[in-house]
Amino acid sequence: MPMGTNHPGLGSYNQAVVLETIHAADGISRVQIAGRTGLTAQTVSVIVRRLLGAGLVREHGTAPSTGGKPRTILRIDPDAGYAIGIHFDPAEITVVLANLAGVPVRTCRRSLTAGLGPPSVIAAMVQAARSLLAAAQLPDARVLGVGLACPGPLDADGTMHAPPQLSDWDRVPVRALLEEAIGFPVGFDNDATAAAIGERWAGAGRSVPSYAYLYLGTGIGGGLVLDHQIYRGRSLGAAEFGHLTVAPGGAECHCGNRGCLEAECRPAAIEAAHAARTGHRLSHAAICAAFLSGDAEAVETIRGVTVRLADAAVSIVNLFDVDLLLIGGPAMREAAGAFRDAMAEAVNTRAVNRRLHRVRVEIAPMGADAAAIGAASLVFHSAYAPTLPG
Amino acid sequence: MPMGTNHPGLGSYNQAVVLETIHAADGISRVQIAGRTGLTAQTVSVIVRRLLGAGLVREHGTAPSTGGKPRTILRIDPDAGYAIGIHFDPAEITVVLANLAGVPVRTCRRSLTAGLGPPSVIAAMVQAARSLLAAAQLPDARVLGVGLACPGPLDADGTMHAPPQLSDWDRVPVRALLEEAIGFPVGFDNDATAAAIGERWAGAGRSVPSYAYLYLGTGIGGGLVLDHQIYRGRSLGAAEFGHLTVAPGGAECHCGNRGCLEAECRPAAIEAAHAARTGHRLSHAAICAAFLSGDAEAVETIRGVTVRLADAAVSIVNLFDVDLLLIGGPAMREAAGAFRDAMAEAVNTRAVNRRLHRVRVEIAPMGADAAAIGAASLVFHSAYAPTLPG
C-alpha cells in the first residue's frame, strides 16, 4: 500500500522543493518561486525565512520589478555546508570535498593494490578524507556527512554482495564500517546512481524531469531520474543498463547471462574484440587514442561498440521515455563523441515515439570524478531534495 | 521542477489511499487502515465518514477485537458505481460494463471490417455500450464514465498517431470524438497500460508495489507500475516492451528499428517464422494448438519465441527491478504456460539481482478481456487511486 501523508512530512517536502528551485535557478525571487512551484506566496515566504535562518540561502541584491517594490534575489550559499564524496572503484579510490553548490573544492585519488581487504581499503578512505579536510582547513562541524559510491549489488543497509571485480567482498557492511571509522554519518549508493544524482545536483540533470544516465567504467551501470525522483527499484537494482541483452547468445557475462551490454562493451571486452580481429593486443586507452588519430583498425573496433550502444539507447528510450540520455564515466575517453553521436542518431530515427518527443543525448559534464562528486551530492540530496512519501 | 503540495490536494490523496486500502483488503477496520497507511486514527475516521456519506464504502459487520469494543469492518460497495470499458483493437472492439470492484457484469464483442473510418468505429462503440446498459437496465446516472483503451502512439489529449495496424488513423482525436458521441466523460490510455491498470484494480497487481505487464496482442506492448504509481513516461511512451531490441540487425519492424521483440514474436512473425522453417503456412492459432498437442515443428517454433521472451524478461527485470512480471493478452493462447515458465526460469537464473530479490512471473488472470476491463478501471483509477503530485 502507498503510505498516507501527514502534515509534518509535507512541510519538509515543500521546503525541499523550494530549496531545489533556488538551487536550480541562477538567482530567483520569492514571487518566481511561487510561480514555479505552485505554492502560495505565503507558504514560500515562511519557508524562505526558515532557509535564511538556517544559513542555507542568502539574499543577493534586487531585481527590477514590473511596478511595485523591487524583488529580493535569493541564492544558495555554497559555503553553508560541505560534504565528502568517496568513489570506491576496484582499482582506485577518489575522494572529493564539495560545497553545497556541488562544486568540488579539493580532490584526491589513491590507487588500490589488487586483493586489499576491507580494513585496508576503509583505512585508505579515512586517511584520504582526513587529508583533504586538513588541507582545506575545514573543521568537522562544517561537514554535513560522507557519501560513498560503490560497485553493486548493494542491499538497503549498504552491504556489498560480491561485485564482479571484487568477488571476495561478499556481505561486507561497507557503509557501517566506514561510518564507524570516519566519525560522520555515511550515505551510500551504487557508483552509477551516485553519478546520476551528481548530475541532478550540479550538472546536466538540473531541472530535467526524467533522464537516464549510462555509466561506462570498468563495468557498465546506470542511474535513473523519473518524474523528478531517483528511481532505484525494489532492491536498489534498477537501471542495470550494463545487463541489457544486446547480443543474444553472445559472450558470457559474469552475471550469469549472455550478450549483456557490459560483456560486449566494457574496456576489457573492447580489448579482447580488438585483439581477436586484428591480432594486436592493445590497452583500451591505446585503442581509444588510435581511434582519435583515425587508425582504421581502431575505428572498426569502436564502430562495433557504437552499434551496441545505439541499440541499447533505443531500448532504454522505448522503455523509459525520458527527456535526456546522459553518457559518462571514465571509460568514455576519446570515443565519447562517437558514442554520443551514434546514440543520438539512433534514438531520434529508430525509437517508437520519436515523432512525439525528441530525446537529447549528451556527454555528462562531470567526467572521471562523476561518481565521487555524485557521492558528495548524496549527502545534500538526502538532506534537501524533495522526496515524495512512498 | 517538481511542484509543491498545497493542502487540498493532499486531502484527496489521503482519501484515495484509504479507498484503495479498503478496496485491496477483504474487509478491514479503521484501526487496521491507520496501521497500514501511516495516517492518524483521526484522519482515517474523517475520511471514512466522507466515503460512507458518498456511498462508496459500506459498514459490514464487526470483527472481534483484542479487548475494547468490537471493530466495524469496512468494504467497498461494488454497486456504488459502474464504468464502461472499451478496447479498440484493429480487428474488433470489446465493451464491458464493470462495477466498482472491477468485476465485469456484462461483456460484448464486435468484429470490425478492415478499413473502417473513425465515424463508423465510434458509432459501433456507442451502440455496443448502449446495448449493454439497456440489457443491465442501468440508468445513465449510475455510470461514472467511459474508459477507452487504444493502440498507441497516443498523445496526452487522446489523439491517435497512426498506430501500426491503423496507419490511416493519423491525428484522430478519438477520445474527444467518443466523448461527444456517447455523452459520458471519457478517459483513455493505450491498450497495454489499460490492461496493467486493470490488474492493479482487480487482478494480480493488487497491492504489488512494482510490476511490469508484458502484453501480447496483434502487437506487443507493456504497462508499468513503479512504487505504486502508473509510470507512463514523458510522452505516454514508456513500457514499449515490444520495441526492445532482442535480435540486433534482425527483422525490420514497422517502427523503423530492427529486431524488435514485436517484429520477432507477434503472431504474424510467428506465422512467418514457422512457414520459413517448415514450408507450411499455418495460422498463429493453429501453431499454438499444434504446440499444445506436442507437434515437433510447432514446439520448435514456439521454443524460438520463448527464447526471445526470456531475453526480454531478463532485460526488463535488470532495468526496472520489479516484484512481479505479468504476461497477458489475446496472443498468449496455448503457449502461455511455456512463455511463463521460460521467463520465470530466466529472471531467476540470469538477472543481476537474483540473489537479493526473487521475481515472480505470472499469467495475467484477466485474459482476452484484460484491456477492456482495464479501460473500465481507468475510470475508477482516475477517480480514486492515489496519485502523487508530480
Boltz contact constraints between the chains, C-beta under 6 A:
constraints:
  - contact:
      token1: [A, 1]
      token2: [B, 21]
      max_distance: 6.0
  - contact:
      token1: [A, 1]
      token2: [B, 36]
      max_distance: 6.0
  - contact:
      token1: [A, 2]
      token2: [B, 17]
      max_distance: 6.0
  - contact:
      token1: [A, 2]
      token2: [B, 228]
      max_distance: 6.0
  - contact:
      token1: [A, 2]
      token2: [B, 386]
      max_distance: 6.0
  - contact:
      token1: [A, 3]
      token2: [B, 37]
      max_distance: 6.0
  - contact:
      token1: [A, 3]
      token2: [B, 38]
      max_distance: 6.0
  - contact:
      token1: [A, 4]
      token2: [B, 14]
      max_distance: 6.0
  - contact:
      token1: [A, 4]
      token2: [B, 17]
      max_distance: 6.0
  - contact:
      token1: [A, 4]
      token2: [B, 37]
      max_distance: 6.0
  - contact:
      token1: [A, 4]
      token2: [B, 38]
      max_distance: 6.0
  - contact:
      token1: [A, 4]
      token2: [B, 39]
      max_distance: 6.0
  - contact:
      token1: [A, 5]
      token2: [B, 10]
      max_distance: 6.0
  - contact:
      token1: [A, 10]
      token2: [B, 5]
      max_distance: 6.0
  - contact:
      token1: [A, 14]
      token2: [B, 4]
      max_distance: 6.0
  - contact:
      token1: [A, 17]
      token2: [B, 2]
      max_distance: 6.0
  - contact:
      token1: [A, 17]
      token2: [B, 4]
      max_distance: 6.0
  - contact:
      token1: [A, 21]
      token2: [B, 1]
      max_distance: 6.0
  - contact:
      token1: [A, 36]
      token2: [B, 1]
      max_distance: 6.0
  - contact:
      token1: [A, 37]
      token2: [B, 3]
      max_distance: 6.0
  - contact:
      token1: [A, 37]
      token2: [B, 4]
      max_distance: 6.0
  - contact:
      token1: [A, 38]
      token2: [B, 3]
      max_distance: 6.0
  - contact:
      token1: [A, 38]
      token2: [B, 4]
      max_distance: 6.0
  - contact:
      token1: [A, 39]
      token2: [B, 4]
      max_distance: 6.0
  - contact:
      token1: [A, 153]
      token2: [B, 353]
      max_distance: 6.0
  - contact:
      token1: [A, 153]
      token2: [B, 356]
      max_distance: 6.0
  - contact:
      token1: [A, 210]
      token2: [B, 234]
      max_distance: 6.0
  - contact:
      token1: [A, 227]
      token2: [B, 390]
      max_distance: 6.0
  - contact:
      token1: [A, 228]
      token2: [B, 2]
      max_distance: 6.0
  - contact:
      token1: [A, 233]
      token2: [B, 321]
      max_distance: 6.0
  - contact:
      token1: [A, 234]
      token2: [B, 210]
      max_distance: 6.0
  - contact:
      token1: [A, 234]
      token2: [B, 321]
      max_distance: 6.0
  - contact:
      token1: [A, 234]
      token2: [B, 323]
      max_distance: 6.0
  - contact:
      token1: [A, 235]
      token2: [B, 321]
      max_distance: 6.0
  - contact:
      token1: [A, 235]
      token2: [B, 353]
      max_distance: 6.0
  - contact:
      token1: [A, 235]
      token2: [B, 356]
      max_distance: 6.0
  - contact:
      token1: [A, 235]
      token2: [B, 357]
      max_distance: 6.0
  - contact:
      token1: [A, 237]
      token2: [B, 321]
      max_distance: 6.0
  - contact:
      token1: [A, 237]
      token2: [B, 353]
      max_distance: 6.0
  - contact:
      token1: [A, 238]
      token2: [B, 320]
      max_distance: 6.0
  - contact:
      token1: [A, 238]
      token2: [B, 321]
      max_distance: 6.0
  - contact:
      token1: [A, 240]
      token2: [B, 318]
      max_distance: 6.0
  - contact:
      token1: [A, 240]
      token2: [B, 352]
      max_distance: 6.0
  - contact:
      token1: [A, 243]
      token2: [B, 318]
      max_distance: 6.0
  - contact:
      token1: [A, 243]
      token2: [B, 352]
      max_distance: 6.0
  - contact:
      token1: [A, 244]
      token2: [B, 315]
      max_distance: 6.0
  - contact:
      token1: [A, 245]
      token2: [B, 311]
      max_distance: 6.0
  - contact:
      token1: [A, 245]
      token2: [B, 315]
      max_distance: 6.0
  - contact:
      token1: [A, 248]
      token2: [B, 311]
      max_distance: 6.0
  - contact:
      token1: [A, 255]
      token2: [B, 352]
      max_distance: 6.0
  - contact:
      token1: [A, 256]
      token2: [B, 350]
      max_distance: 6.0
  - contact:
      token1: [A, 257]
      token2: [B, 314]
      max_distance: 6.0
  - contact:
      token1: [A, 257]
      token2: [B, 350]
      max_distance: 6.0
  - contact:
      token1: [A, 311]
      token2: [B, 245]
      max_distance: 6.0
  - contact:
      token1: [A, 311]
      token2: [B, 248]
      max_distance: 6.0
  - contact:
      token1: [A, 314]
      token2: [B, 257]
      max_distance: 6.0
  - contact:
      token1: [A, 315]
      token2: [B, 244]
      max_distance: 6.0
  - contact:
      token1: [A, 315]
      token2: [B, 245]
      max_distance: 6.0
  - contact:
      token1: [A, 318]
      token2: [B, 240]
      max_distance: 6.0
  - contact:
      token1: [A, 318]
      token2: [B, 243]
      max_distance: 6.0
  - contact:
      token1: [A, 320]
      token2: [B, 238]
      max_distance: 6.0
  - contact:
      token1: [A, 321]
      token2: [B, 233]
      max_distance: 6.0
  - contact:
      token1: [A, 321]
      token2: [B, 234]
      max_distance: 6.0
  - contact:
      token1: [A, 321]
      token2: [B, 235]
      max_distance: 6.0
  - contact:
      token1: [A, 321]
      token2: [B, 237]
      max_distance: 6.0
  - contact:
      token1: [A, 321]
      token2: [B, 238]
      max_distance: 6.0
  - contact:
      token1: [A, 323]
      token2: [B, 234]
      max_distance: 6.0
  - contact:
      token1: [A, 350]
      token2: [B, 256]
      max_distance: 6.0
  - contact:
      token1: [A, 350]
      token2: [B, 257]
      max_distance: 6.0
  - contact:
      token1: [A, 352]
      token2: [B, 240]
      max_distance: 6.0
  - contact:
      token1: [A, 352]
      token2: [B, 243]
      max_distance: 6.0
  - contact:
      token1: [A, 352]
      token2: [B, 255]
      max_distance: 6.0
  - contact:
      token1: [A, 353]
      token2: [B, 153]
      max_distance: 6.0
  - contact:
      token1: [A, 353]
      token2: [B, 235]
      max_distance: 6.0
  - contact:
      token1: [A, 353]
      token2: [B, 237]
      max_distance: 6.0
  - contact:
      token1: [A, 356]
      token2: [B, 153]
      max_distance: 6.0
  - contact:
      token1: [A, 356]
      token2: [B, 235]
      max_distance: 6.0
  - contact:
      token1: [A, 357]
      token2: [B, 235]
      max_distance: 6.0
  - contact:
      token1: [A, 386]
      token2: [B, 2]
      max_distance: 6.0
  - contact:
      token1: [A, 388]
      token2: [B, 388]
      max_distance: 6.0
  - contact:
      token1: [A, 390]
      token2: [B, 227]
      max_distance: 6.0
